[in-house]
Amino acid sequence: MDISSAPLTEGSLQENQDVPAFKDRSSLLIVFGAVQIILGALCALFIPLMLLGIVMSHNEGAPSVPLSTHLMAVAVYFGLAVAFIWLGIGSIRAQRWAHALTLITSWIGLISGIFIVIIVTAILPVSFLAGIRAASSQNPQATGVSTGVMAAILTFMIVIFAVCLIGIPTAFVIFYSRRNVLETCRRRDPVERWTDRCPLPVLAACVLFISGAVYSLFFGITTPVFPFFGKYITGIPAGIVFIFFAALDFFLAWAVFRRRIFAWWLAVCVIGLRVISYAITFEHRNILEAYSRLGWSSSYVQMLRQNPLVRSGVIQWWGLGFSLVFLGYLIYLKKYFKAAQPQATISADNSSVSLPAS
């Protein structure tokens, strides 16, 4: 039957008008999903390479890095590998939840990448120059690196950071923000998913709370150092505090997903108090003193002291800046939250009825 010659009824016209025209992006979803799987495989590859580097540095007599630091790095790479591969498979299958979570994580990666590239651009030349001076002081006969070569190396490293941490997330944000991509996932996966029950901006906050909870659990186990209103708590007390905040973040993720106004107020208060606590502690205390109380070797603490990123406190202040951005984002989300509505009640004589507010 020739569709073009079929009669158009009013019902079919209305149906055609209700379905917006779109271009199927299944092929590109497969491509971007494959890229995610490759990124996950690279993250997984870093784990044995890192373990190999640990063995080699130990054999060469380098300052011993605490085992907890290695465990934290392994956990981060393992988590990234699982997330990339999981989202990549979901993207290839054009799943709704994969589209939503990939778009959210791409935005988070892009914002974090911009922060990191700015810090690397500001700190890397200083750190690189300090390393050259240290090597020259130990071996005065060594041939120095020319200014041109050093500039070329630093430029190449910064470009690599920018491409990996800004360029790739930007490509993902642009692609997964397209209406055609969203419509493709909706048609290939017509069943409502849990990610459809919450606006994407709110869902992003839930993802951040869950990520913070997992991070707190691992950090409390591997490196129990917690900044608390002007001092660093270490050891078992710090681990207990981390576990408490991990549980609180998990609860906030669940409550924020339900979009009740009490959840918004609680989230803003918790993050606001954290920002104040971190700022006071970073201003008055040196984290290297806390690391020393953990029993880390003096040689490793001294190596950290020579690192410009650690010595200047850039890493701590970067974390504080990210928390401030998150606090501002939570304030922006206020419009998505609503107060609890009263339940419908009927009086005994049926003379009055109270209905939920619309």
TANORPE-V428522 format. One record per residue. N is the residue number from 1. OMEGA is omega in whole degrees, -180 to 180 (NA if undefined). NEAR is the number of other C-alpha atoms within 10 Angstrom. Layout:
((N/OMEGA/NEAR) (N/OMEGA/NEAR))
This chain:
((1/178/5) (2/-177/5) (3/-177/7) (4/-179/7) (5/-179/7) (6/-180/8) (7/179/8) (8/176/11) (9/179/9) (10/-180/9) (11/180/9) (12/176/11) (13/-179/10) (14/-179/11) (15/180/11) (16/179/11) (17/-178/10) (18/-179/9) (19/-178/8) (20/177/9) (21/179/10) (22/176/12) (23/-179/10) (24/-178/16) (25/-178/17) (26/-178/17) (27/179/11) (28/175/14) (29/177/25) (30/-180/18) (31/-179/14) (32/175/20) (33/178/25) (34/177/19) (35/178/16) (36/179/24) (37/178/23) (38/177/16) (39/177/18) (40/178/23) (41/177/17) (42/177/15) (43/178/19) (44/180/18) (45/180/14) (46/-176/16) (47/178/19) (48/177/11) (49/179/10) (50/177/14) (51/177/13) (52/177/12) (53/178/12) (54/-180/16) (55/-178/10) (56/179/12) (57/178/14) (58/180/13) (59/-179/9) (60/176/8) (61/178/8) (62/179/12) (63/-176/15) (64/177/15) (65/-179/17) (66/179/15) (67/-180/12) (68/178/15) (69/177/13) (70/-179/16) (71/179/15) (72/180/17) (73/178/14) (74/180/19) (75/180/15) (76/-180/15) (77/179/18) (78/179/18) (79/178/15) (80/180/18) (81/-180/23) (82/-178/16) (83/-179/18) (84/-178/24) (85/179/20) (86/180/16) (87/179/25) (88/177/27) (89/178/19) (90/178/20) (91/178/28) (92/179/20) (93/179/17) (94/179/25) (95/-180/23) (96/-177/26) (97/179/19) (98/177/21) (99/-177/22) (100/-177/23) (101/177/20) (102/178/24) (103/180/21) (104/-178/22) (105/177/20) (106/176/21) (107/179/18) (108/179/16) (109/-180/19) (110/-179/22) (111/178/17) (112/-180/16) (113/178/22) (114/177/16) (115/-175/17) (116/-179/18) (117/177/21) (118/-179/12) (119/-179/15) (120/180/18) (121/-179/17) (122/-172/11) (123/-173/15) (124/178/17) (125/179/17) (126/-180/14) (127/-180/16) (128/180/15) (129/178/13) (130/178/15) (131/179/14) (132/180/13) (133/179/14) (134/179/12) (135/180/13) (136/179/14) (137/179/11) (138/-180/9) (139/-176/10) (140/-178/11) (141/-178/8) (142/179/10) (143/-178/8) (144/178/11) (145/-179/11) (146/-179/8) (147/-180/9) (148/179/9) (149/180/10) (150/179/15) (151/180/13) (152/180/11) (153/-179/14) (154/179/16) (155/179/14) (156/-179/12) (157/-180/14) (158/177/18) (159/178/16) (160/177/14) (161/-177/18) (162/-180/19) (163/-176/14) (164/-172/15) (165/180/20) (166/-176/22) (167/-179/17) (168/177/16) (169/179/23) (170/178/18) (171/179/14) (172/179/20) (173/-179/20) (174/-176/12) (175/-174/18) (176/175/19) (177/-178/14) (178/179/11) (179/-180/12) (180/179/18) (181/178/20) (182/-178/20) (183/177/18) (184/179/20) (185/180/24) (186/-177/16) (187/178/13) (188/178/14) (189/-172/15) (190/-178/11) (191/178/11) (192/179/11) (193/-177/11) (194/178/9) (195/179/16) (196/-176/13) (197/-176/11) (198/177/16) (199/-177/13) (200/178/15) (201/178/14) (202/178/20) (203/177/22) (204/177/21) (205/177/21) (206/178/22) (207/179/18) (208/178/17) (209/179/22) (210/177/21) (211/178/15) (212/179/17) (213/179/24) (214/178/18) (215/180/17) (216/179/24) (217/-178/20) (218/-179/20) (219/178/21) (220/179/25) (221/-173/20) (222/-176/18) (223/-176/21) (224/176/25) (225/-175/25) (226/177/25) (227/-175/20) (228/173/19) (229/172/18) (230/177/16) (231/178/20) (232/174/20) (233/-178/18) (234/174/20) (235/-177/18) (236/177/13) (237/179/14) (238/178/21) (239/179/23) (240/179/17) (241/179/20) (242/180/23) (243/178/20) (244/-179/15) (245/175/18) (246/178/23) (247/179/17) (248/179/18) (249/176/23) (250/178/19) (251/-180/18) (252/178/22) (253/179/25) (254/-177/15) (255/179/18) (256/177/25) (257/180/21) (258/174/16) (259/172/21) (260/-173/16) (261/179/18) (262/179/15) (263/179/21) (264/179/21) (265/-180/15) (266/-179/14) (267/-180/24) (268/-180/19) (269/-179/13) (270/-179/16) (271/178/17) (272/178/16) (273/177/14) (274/180/19) (275/180/20) (276/-179/15) (277/-180/18) (278/-177/22) (279/180/19) (280/-177/16) (281/-179/20) (282/-178/20) (283/-172/12) (284/-176/11) (285/177/14) (286/-176/16) (287/179/19) (288/175/16) (289/178/11) (290/177/20) (291/179/20) (292/-180/14) (293/178/12) (294/-179/15) (295/177/11) (296/-178/15) (297/-179/14) (298/180/13) (299/-180/13) (300/177/17) (301/178/19) (302/177/13) (303/177/12) (304/-179/15) (305/179/14) (306/180/15) (307/-178/16) (308/-180/17) (309/-179/18) (310/-176/16) (311/-178/14) (312/-179/14) (313/-177/16) (314/-178/14) (315/180/15) (316/-179/17) (317/174/15) (318/177/15) (319/178/14) (320/179/19) (321/178/15) (322/178/16) (323/178/17) (324/177/17) (325/179/13) (326/177/17) (327/177/20) (328/179/14) (329/177/15) (330/178/19) (331/177/14) (332/-176/11) (333/-176/15) (334/-176/15) (335/-179/9) (336/-174/15) (337/-176/18) (338/178/14) (339/178/10) (340/-178/12) (341/179/11) (342/179/10) (343/179/9) (344/179/10) (345/179/12) (346/-178/11) (347/-176/9) (348/-178/7) (349/178/6) (350/-177/8) (351/-179/7) (352/-180/10) (353/176/9) (354/-177/11) (355/177/12) (356/179/10) (357/-179/9) (358/NA/4))
